[in-house]
Amino acid sequence: MTTTPLRVGVTAVAAGALVLSLGASAPAVTTVAPLHSGHVADADLPPDSAFDKVTIDRTPGEPLDLAVLPDLRVLHVTRAGEVRLHDPVSGLTTTAAELDVYLHDEEGLQSVAIDPDFATNNWVYLYYSPVLDTPLDDPLTPNVNEGDAPAFGEPEDFEPYEGYLQLSRFKLVGDELDLSTEEKIMQVPVDRGICCHVGGDIVFDADGNLYLSTGDDTNPFSSGGYTPIDEREDRNPAYDAQRTSANTNDLGGKILRITPTDGGGYTIPEGNMFAPGTEGTRPEIFAMGFRNPFRIELDQETGLLFVGDYSPDARFANPERGPGGTGRWMVVEGGENFGWPYCVDPTTPYVDYDFATGESGEPFDCAAPVNESPNNTGLVQLPPVADSELEYQFGASAEFPELGTGGIGPMAGDVYRGVEPGVRGLMKGRPSVAWPEEYIGHPLFGEWTRDYVKMFTLDEDADEIVEIDSVLPSLVFDNPMDMEFGPDGALYVLEYGDGYFRQNPDAQLSRFDFIGQGGNRSPQPVIEADPVTGSEAPLTVDFAGTGSSDPEGDRLKYAWDFDSDGTVDSTSATASFTYEEPGYYRASLQVTDVGGKDRKRSASTYVEISVGGQAPVVDFVTPGNGDTFSWGDTISYEVTVSDDQPVDCDAVTVTYIVGHDQHGHPITTASGCTGTIQTSLPQGHDPEVDEISAVFVASYTDPGAGAIPPQTGTDQVRLVPVG
């Protein structure tokens, strides 16, 4: 139960009485329709064998977010700025747009969403880091990284790194996102050149209001794994989360709620946390006190907003500092303060800590938190801390043992509401993939570090989890980054895979279909192509689909589209095709099993063919994968690049990442084929307990040539600490 009286079942008068005392407008109390159709136990759910996982894009880049369109096409974005579009008819994934984005630490293209009226207006929303004039590393000074913001200094030293993330919308015209149609809606200020938590997620409610989650934009690595509240006068403000999450006059560490307007900009809907014009506040704030609310979802039928919030990294509680790492999942109805960086919940405070003296003070007052940081520009007296519906730690949870043990990476998932009207026509000639009614009304929950998806059953007031069920535990959810039920009733999942800040070998965009017990599974398409690159046109490529298979052994039909023009070029299992002009092509193969009308299912894959150019090959000379090092060592690196064009070493980037369990924190990015990067062990990480390592990712994108677009090559090495 929350200590803030803003939950369902509390009168609007009571809610307004509390928040208006802080200068806020009274949040509208949501009338909640039944969230679920009743208690569901694992034993009552269909078996995993009644579902089929279909990979629909095996090369999604570094995948961050997805959106399923009304016609079942799927938009998905990469942190490096690519907007990709998957067509379920052809099976092809094409590049709808490429944004030029700032990529230091976790910055980049963060989120994609479509307008509630997309079918008529074609608006697509993106949240991204524009380049601006932020300093970058100069490859001519290999021992200095100008792209890193200083940890200490004067205000004028930090000013060049002040930036923002941009929320904009663009028109999708055919299969391309027209970047010239950009309408800028909102900017969220951030401090650049330093890690972490600048991500965001976008959802809409039934009234067309846009919700945007924002992280605390605060460096967590010098706080012992506890609360980062460093108030030293000469300290970079990016080490103090009180300036953002606990600041009523800042947009960071919040859930924002706005209404986009024609031509750009936005208005403020009624019912946000603070009334427009309230001194020391921002009216965009819907809820506050979040650390890293990386994924949010909203149930259109009930209006309930679900938020997953990441935790600090301390493994254990410390009476001098506060609780250990705690992941949270909450139902947010507006007006709540969820406590960061002062409290985990109403009864679990962090301890005030003086970073100048290294001395601990008193635990924070969760019933009446006070923000007296010199970096605070908002109200001093804050609302009491609200409770979350779910809290869990690295170890086993006594309250929620179903969550198991491992890292902490909570991802809010979608709520299934069945097949949307008008979709059945799109599914003509295709078997149904819609999930069964047992899942209707239950919010999903993804654990990014533990590779699973769970289903929650809430009580009638939607303020307590009464049941947790495993979702398809025998199927693979490999670091689920985002998940969304499509209009067809299938679950679409973007899987990040194991690795760090690049396209991982097991990353994919997948679809989980319900096929019923004994239902027909999709065939497994496989393409062999030789060669896949050629320096000159014409280029003849031999294709074979004979490695494709069907789980039931049904006979397969083949349909090849070698040049991505939407026309079937061959129906043979093997074929040759000559590319007459230089260019970059995606040759697709769609295989369909022949098992009768009721059993017909198709699946597609593609291979990339480069004619007149090749992707660069990037390799680390030093360090080598598996090399040992000690924390604090300065690592010298050397990278080689092979390409069919002259290589510009100034365009080579090497990112240093602290690998932690199955995820990583990017610390810095250097430029040049050679250079040095100093390692550091983040406070709060125990090398004896945590799986900590130093990861280096080298990347190079060539300039392209003529019809050949720029192509990227990467390499990765992981160093093992010995002390």
N, C-alpha and C positions, 0 to 999 in steps of 0.2 A: 504494500500500500504506500502511496506517496504521502509525504507530510504536507505537500502543497495542495490545497483543496481545489484541484482543477480537473479531477477525474470524472468519468461518467458517473452519474448518480448524485453528484454534488450540485446544489442549486447555483444558478448564475449569480444570485445575490451574494452568496458566500465567497464565490470565486472573485467577484469584482471587489469585495471589501478588502481582501488581502492585497491584491495586486495594485489597486488604485492608490493604496497608501504609499506605493513606490513611484507614483506618477504614471502608472500604466493604464491602458484601456482594458476593459474586462474582456477576456477571451470568450468567444462564442462557445458554449458547451455543446458538444456533439451529441446528437441523439443516435445511438448505435443500434443498427439492425443486428439480428443474430449473426455472429461472426462465423459460426460453424453449425453443422447439422447434427451435432451430438458427439459424445465421446467415441473416439476411435482408438482401438488398441492395435499393436503390431499384427496380432493374429487375425484381425479383421480386414487388413489391407490386402489387395491383390498381391500375389507373389511376384518377385522380381522377374521371373520368367515370362510374365505377361507384358513386359516392357522391352523396348528395343532402343539401344543407343546408336544414333547415326551421326557420324562425323561429317559436317558440311563444309568445313574449311580447315585444312591441316596446316596452313601457313598464315596465321592471323596477325603476324608481327608481334610486338609486345602488347598484348590485348588488355584494354582497360574497361570498356563499357559497351553495351549493346542496346539496340532498340528494334523491335519487330514491327514492321509496317503493316497497315491493314491488308495489303495484297500478299503478305507473307514473305516479302523480301526482308532482309535483315541488314541493318546498319551496324557496324562495329568499328571502334576507333582504336588507334595505337597511341601510346604516349608520345611517339616521335612526330605525330601530326597527321597521320593518314586516316582518312575516312573511307572505309571499305563497304561495299554493298554486295551481298550475296543474293543471287537470283535462284529460287528453288526450282524453276522450270528448266533452266539450262544447267544448273549446278555450278555456274561460274561465280567467282568473286572478283569484282573489278574495283578499281580505285575511283571513288566518287569525288575525292578532293584531297589535296595535300596542303596543310597549313604550315606556315613557317613559325615555329614555336621555340621559345627559350627552354633549354633542357638541363640546366644545372640542377643537381640533387633530384628531387622528385617532381620538378616542374614539367610542363608539357600539356598535351591535350588530355583532359581528364574525363569528360563525360559527354554523352550524347542522349538526346531525348527528342520525341516528336510532339508537335502541337496536338492538343485534344481534337482539333478540327483539321488534322493533317489531310484527310481525304479530300478536302476542298481547298486548303490553302498551301499545302506542301511545305510548311515551315519545319525546319530541323534546328534544334538548339544545341550549341556547343559551349563548353566551359574550358577555356584554354589560356596558356601563358604566352602573350604576344612577346616578340623579341625585345622591343624598346631599345634603349641605349645602355642597358646594364653591362658593366665591365665583364669581359671574357678573358680567358687565359691567353697570354701571348706566347706562342711557341718559341719565340726568340729568347725568352727568359726561362729556361727549363727548370731553374731552381726556385722560381717564384710563380705562384698561381694568382694572377690578377682577378680571376673569376670568383675567388673565395672572399667573402666578406670578412673583415677583421673581427676577432672575438672581443677585443678591447680597443678603446679609442675615444675620440670625441664625436659629437653628433655629425660634424662635417665628414668624418671618415665613413660613417654608415649611410649617409644620404645618397651616394651613387647607386646603392643597392636597393633603394625603395622602388617597388614595382607594383604590379597588380595582376590578377587573373581577370579575364574578360568573359562575360556571359553575353553571347550574341545568338542571333538566329539567321538562317540562310535558307534560300529556296532550293528544294530538290527538283531539278528539271530533268526528266527522264531518269537516267542512271548517273547523273552528275550533280554534285552540289555546286551551285553557282556562287562563288565567293564574292562576286561583285554585288550580290543582293544583301550583303550583311547589314543587319540592323542591330546596333549595339544597345544592349539593355542595361547592364550593370557592370561595374568594376569593383572587385574586392581587393583592397590593398594587402600586400604581403611584403616581407623583408626577404630579399633574394640573396643568393650566394651562400646560403646556409640551410642545412636540412632542419626540419621535416614538416610533414602534415599540411600540405597545401591542396590536397585533393578535394573533390566535391562531387555531388550527385544531384541529379535533377529529376523531379517528379511533378505531376500536375494533379490537382483535385478536380472534382466534377464541375466546379464553378469556374475553371480556367485559371485558378491561381497557381503560380509556380513556386515550388519549394526547392531551395538550394542548400545543401549541407556544406559547411566549410570547416577545415581543420584549424588547430590552434597556431599553426605557423611558428612553431617553437622548437628549438634544438633540445633534444632530450638526453644528450650524451654526456653532459657534465653535471648530472643531478643524481647520480647513484642509482638510477632506475626508479626514483621517486618523483616528487613534484618539482618541476622546473620554475622556480620563483626567484631567480637571481636578480636582486635589485641594486647591485653595485653601480655606482655613478658612472664608471668608465666601461661598464659591460655593454656589449651589443644588446639592445632591447629584445632581440630574437631569442634570448635565453630566459625570458620571463613571460609565462603564459597568462599572467594577470593582466597584461596589456591587451589580450585578445579574448580568450574564453570567459574571463571574469569581468570584462569591461563592457558595460552596457552601451558604450559609445563607439564600439568597434564591431566589424562584421565577421571577425574570425572566431572559430570555435562555436559556431551557432547553427541553427536551422533558420534560414531566412524565408520569408513568404511575401511575394509581390505579385502584381498583376501586370504582365507586359502590355504595352500600348503600341498602336500602329505607328510605324516610323521609327521605333526605338524607344528606350526609356521604360518607365513603369509607374504605376500608382500603388498606393498602400491599401490593401483590403482591410476591412474592419476586423477586429479581434486579434490583432497582433499583441505582443507583450507590452509595448509602450505606445501611447498615443502620440501621433505626430505633434511635434513642437515641445515635447517634454524635455526639459533641460537635461543634458548629460546622457541622452539615449539616442538610439537609432530606431526609427519606426519599422524598419524592415525585419527586425528580430522577432521570430516566432517562439523560439526556445533557445536557452543558452547553457553554458557550462559543459561543453563537449571538448574532448581531446582530439579525436580523429574519427568523426562520423562518416566513414568512407562509403557506406552503402545505406541508402534509405529506400523504402518502398511505401506506397500508399494504396490502401484498399478502396477502390472506387465506390463500392457498395456501402461501406460503413463510414468512409472518411477518415479512418484511423491511419496514422502515420507510424511506421515501424523504423527504428534506427538501430544500427549496430555501431558501437563505439569502441575503438581500440584502446588498449591500456598501456601503462609504462611497463618496463622490462624487469623490475626487481622480482626475483624468484620468491622471496620470503618477506614477511612483515618485519619491520625494525621499529622498536619502541621509540627510537630517537628520530625517526623519519616518517613512519606511517605504514600503511598496508602494502603487501606485495601486489604484483600486477593483477588486474581484475578486468576482464572483458565484460561488456555490458550490452544488453539488448532491451530496448524500452518502447512502450507505446506512448507516443508524444501527442498531446492534445492542445498544446499551446500555453504559453505563460510560465512554463516550468524552468527552474534552474537546476540542472543536473550535476552541479557541484564542482566540476574541474576548474582550477587545479587545487581546490581546498578539500573536497570530500568525494568519496566513492558513492556514498549514499547517506541518508540522514543520521546514521550512527557510526560511520567509519571515516573519521577525518584523517587527513595528513597532518604532519607536525610542522609548525612554522620553523624555518631554518634560515640562519644568517650565513650567506655564502662568503661574507668577508671574514667572519671570525670562526666559521665552522662549528658554531654552537646551535643547538636546538632550543626552541622556545616551547610554547604551549600548543596543544592540538587546536586546530581551527574549530570554530563554533558552527556546526552544520545547520543549526536552527536559525542562526542570524549571522551569516558570513559577511565579513567586512573586507573591502578591497582598498588597502591603504598604500598600494605600490606607487612609487613615483612615476611609473609608466602608465598608470591608469588615468584615463581622460573622462571616465563616466562616473556613475553613482558610486558612493562609498558603501552604503548599506545595500546588500543584495537580498533577493528573495531566499527563503529557506530552501534547503537542498531536497530535491525530489528523489524518490526511490525508482529503481529500475525493476522491470519484471524478471530479468535474468541477470545473474552475476556468476562468474566462474573464474577459476584461477588455473595455473599451470598443472597443479595436481588434481586428484579426484575431488569432485564436488559432492558433499554430503546431501545437498538439496537436489542437485541435478546430476546423478551418477551417469545418466545416459550420455552426457557430453564427453566422457572419457578423460584422457589426459593428453598433454602436449603443449604446443604453442597457443597463442591467443590471437585469433584473427576473425572476429565476428562480422558476418555479412548479413544484413537484412535481406530477406528474400520475398518474392512475390506471393500474393494470395490467389489461389485458383478460383475462378468464377465461371468455368465452363466455356463453351464455344460461343464466340460473338456472332450476332446476327449478320447475315450476308456472307458469311465465310463458307457456308456449305456449297455455294456455287463455285467458289475457287477450288474446292476439293473434288469437283466432279471428275470421276474416273480414277480417283485416288482413294485408297482405304482411309478410314477415320484414324486419327492419331490422338484424339482427345482423351485426356485423363478421366478416370471414373469419378463418380460422385463422392466416393469416400474422402477425396481430397478437397472438396469444395469448402471454402470458408476458413481454411487453416493456413496461417502464415508460415512460409518456409524460412529456414535459417541455414546459412552456409558457414562452415568453419574453414577458412582459407588455409590455415596451417595444418589442419587435421584431415583434409581431403574428404569431407562428408557434407551431406545435407540432411537436416532434420525437419520435422513438421511439428508445429506447436498447436495444442488445443488450449484455448483461453476460457476463463469463466465468463459468465454472462455480462459482467461489467468490464471485461477486457482489461483487467488489472492484475491477473494472476494466471500463471501457466499451470494447468492441471494435468497435462500429459505431454510427453515428448516421444515421438516415434521416429524411427530411422526411415529415410527415404532411399529406396533402392540400394541397400548397403552392399550388395554383391556387384553393382556396377561402379564404374570409375568416375569420380568427380575429382579431377586433378587440379588442386588449388582453384576452387570455384571463385572467379573474379566477379561475375555478375550472372543473374538468372532472371528469366522473365517468361511467363506464360504467353504464348502467341495467340492470336485470334482463333487459330485452329485447335486450341486446347492442348498443344504439346508444350513441353518445357524446353526452352532454349537456354543453353549455358555457355558462357565464355570461360574457358579453362586456361589459366596462366601457365600451368606446368611447373616443373621444378627447375629453378634457375633464377638469374638476376638481370633485370633491366635490359632484356633483349628478347627476340623470339626464341623461346625454348623448344627443344625437339618435340616435347609432348604437349605443347600449347595447341589449342584447337577451339573452334566454334562447333558446338554439338547440339543435337536435338534428341530429346528423350520422348519416344512415342509410346503410347499405350496400344498394344496389339491384341490383348486378350490372351487367355490361357490357350496355348497351342497355336497362337496366331503366327502369321507369316512374318519372318524377319527380313530386313532389307539386305540385298546383296552387298558384297564388299568389293568395290571397284578398285583396280590396281592398274596403273599405267607404267609401261616401260617405254622410254623414248631415247633414241640415239641418232645424232647427238642432240644435246639440249642448248648448245651455244655454237655459234659460228661467226667468224670474223667478217665474212663477206656473204652477200646475196648473189644469186639464189642459193638457198640451203635446203637440201632434201633430208627429211627426218623420217626414220622408221618408227612406227608406233605399234605397240602390242598391248592388248587388254586381256591376254590369255591367263594372266595371273589372278584375274577376278574370280570370285567364288560366291556361292550362295549357301547360307547355313542349312537349308533343307535339301540342297543338291538339285534345285530346279534348274532347268535350262535357261540360259541368259541370252538376251538380245542386247546388241551394242549400237550406240549412236555417238559418233564422233563429230565434234565441231573444232576443227584445227585452228581456225583463225578468229574465233570469238565473234562471228558475225550473226549468230543465231540460226544459222542454216546447218543442217546435218550434212556432213561431207562424206561420211562412210558409215555403213552398218556392218562391216566385217570385224572380226576379232582382231585382225592385224591389217595395217594399211600404211602407206607412205604418203607424205605430203610435201610439196615443194613451196617454200616461202620465197616469193619473187622479190619482195622489197624488204629493206632493213626495218627492223621494228622489234617490239617486245610483245609477245603473244602469250595468251593462256589457252592451251589446247585442252579441251574438256572431253571426258568420256562419261556417258550416262549408260548404266547397265540396268536392265529390267528383267526380273525373273518371270518365267512363263509357267505359272502354277494355277492357272484358271482365273476367272474374272474376280473372284473374291480374294485371291491371293496375290494379285499383281502389286509389286512394290519396286520402286526405283531408287537408285542412289548414284551420286556423281562425284567425280574428282577431277582435278586438272593438274597439268604440269606447265611450268613456265619455260618458254622458248625465247632465246635472245638471238636475233639475227643481226649481224653487224656489230655486235658488242657482247661483252661478258661482264658478269658481276665481279667486283674485285675480290681477291682472296687475301684475307688478313690473317697474319700469324704473329704470335708473340715469340721473339727470339729469347728474351729474358723478361720477367722471370718465367720459370717453367711450371706447368701444372703439377701440384703436389710438393713444390719446394717448401722448405721450412723457413720460418722467420720468428722474430720476437717482436712483441708489441712495442711500438715506439721506433722501430727500424725505419730508415728511409730506403724505399725500394726504387732502384733504378730500373727503368723499363726500356725495351727496344722493340719496335713493331715493324714488320715488313709488310708491304702491300704489293701484290701482283695484279696488274690490270692491263687492258688493251689500250689504255689511254695514259698519257703522262700522269704520274701520281703527284699530288700536292700534299706533302707531309703536314703542312699547316692545317689541313682539313681532317687529319687523323685525331680522334679523341680517345682518351683512356679514362674510364670512370673507375674510381676506387669505391668499393662497396663493403660494408661490414656485413658479412653473412651471418645470420642468426637463425638457427633451426632451418626452416625451409624458406625463409624470407630474408630480405636484405635491406640495409639502409644506405643509400648512396651518400657519400661524404663529400666528394669533390670530383671534378672533371678537369683533366689537363689536356693540352693540345700539343701535337707534334709526334714524330716517329720515335723520338727519344725524350727522356725526361726523368724526373724523380717525383715520388709521392711519399709523404711520411704517413705511416700507419699510427693508429692510436686505438687503445682498448676503451670502448665506451664504458663509463661508470655504470655500475648496476649489473654488469654481465660477469658471471663467474665462469672462467674458462674450464673449470673442473666439472661444471654442471651443464652449461649452455654449449651448444655446438657452434662455437664462434670461429670464424675464419676471415681471411682477407681475400676478397674477390676483385679481380681486375678484368674489365670488359673493354676491348679495343674495337673501334668502329670507324669505317671509312665509307663515304658515299662519293662516287665519282660524279663528274658533271653531266654525264649523258652525252649523246652525240646524235644530232639529227632526230630521226624517229625513235632513237633509243633513249628512254627516260633515265634519269639518274638511278643507279643501282648501288646497293649497300652490302658490304661484307662485314662480319664480326668474328671475333675470337674471344675466348674466355679462359682464364686460369684461376685456380683457387689455391691459395697458400695456406699451409697448416702451421698454426702457432706452436712454438715449443717453450715459450716462456713469456 
